[in-house]
């Protein structure tokens, strides 16, 4: 018993001593810097040799502790003072990103150096991400050429998965945005990123960190328009990025429209009001085909439907009759009518108790002048979906025959009139 009691204090005492010793060992990056710079100067610009040297040094030097110094040297040639300038008294190396040639191939070779280093010493991942975030905040301290090289390198590293797209947050810094530094940097960065991958891969990474809807913020508030964004990036040769952002905006506007239309319907607002609101929203690059799809699903989702097949048709007809003037306002083009027909087909197929309602809904819409004969005939002939087509074509057979006869009759009447 005695023995154990004595051991306890010495254990904690030793642990305490170690902590004290840690504090005494001053944080001294200069010595670390000297070792790295000397090694880099000896390897010269042979990047294979540089990667080997860095790999070997990790065993002798404390990378974990001096990660920031290590990355400062590899990017800028020496330790960076706040703001991004090299400290005056610093010895520096020319084996670094900032003194390398400003072209994609050179930056791809440097990206490999970082890639190998971080793959070998996994714990550097976090430090490297912090470093890039810091460098982006220092952009104004670098020359234009240094910024270009850093942008290309960052794009390649994003494409390789060495960095998370969340580092782009640094570019939304007010001063960088105001002076146009962020947008210019983003152009070079996206060019090299898309060059390594493609716009879909870039979009997926942006989505992952909720950046897909924030790219407009690369510009000051008074320039955050789709027109300005599109022109700036298209002129810079990034048409794909401009189109991607345009699509994002449209998707956002569509969701917003759907939500608002459903709320207006559930509040029972007059159809005229709903129609005016939609027409205003269509100015945001939303097509009539999109609108008719949104209207159909909004109209169908604002009712509790009867579960009995024989009752649901009656209920649907009554409900749709009420909304047909609204639907008619947004089927001014044949293509919109066809879109609506396909939406009705899909709906009746997906909601099994509506299977027998299809033809009655179409006839109602024909009478209410939401649908005209040409799109109905086209749908019947070859534009229908595969979903439940045998059932729906069978339902429509008689009506389609009637339409064709009516068409022929009206044609012969016109001929007689001539």
Buried (B, 14 or more C-beta within 10 A) or exposed (E): EEEEEEEEEEEEEEEEEEEEEEEEEEEEBEEBBEBBBEBBEEBEBEBEBBBEBBBEBBEEBEBEBBBBBBBBBBBBBBBBBEEBEBBEEBBBBEBBBBBBEBEBEBBBBBBBBBBBBBEEBEEBBEBBBBBBBBBBBBBEBBEEEBBBBBBBBBBBBBBBEBBBBBBBBBBBBEEBBEEBBBBBBBBBBBBBBBBBBEBEBBBEBBEEBEBBBBBBBBBBEEBBEBEBBBEBBBEBEBEBBBBBBBEBBBEEBBEEBBEBBBEBBEEEEEBEEBBEBBEEBBEBBBBBBBBBBBBBBBBBEBBEBBEEEEEBBEBBBEBBEEBBBBBBBBBEBEBBBBBBBBBBBBBBBEEEBBBBBBBBBBBBBBEBEBBBBEBBBBBBEEEBBEBBEEBBBEBBEEBBEEBEEEEEEEEEEEEEEE
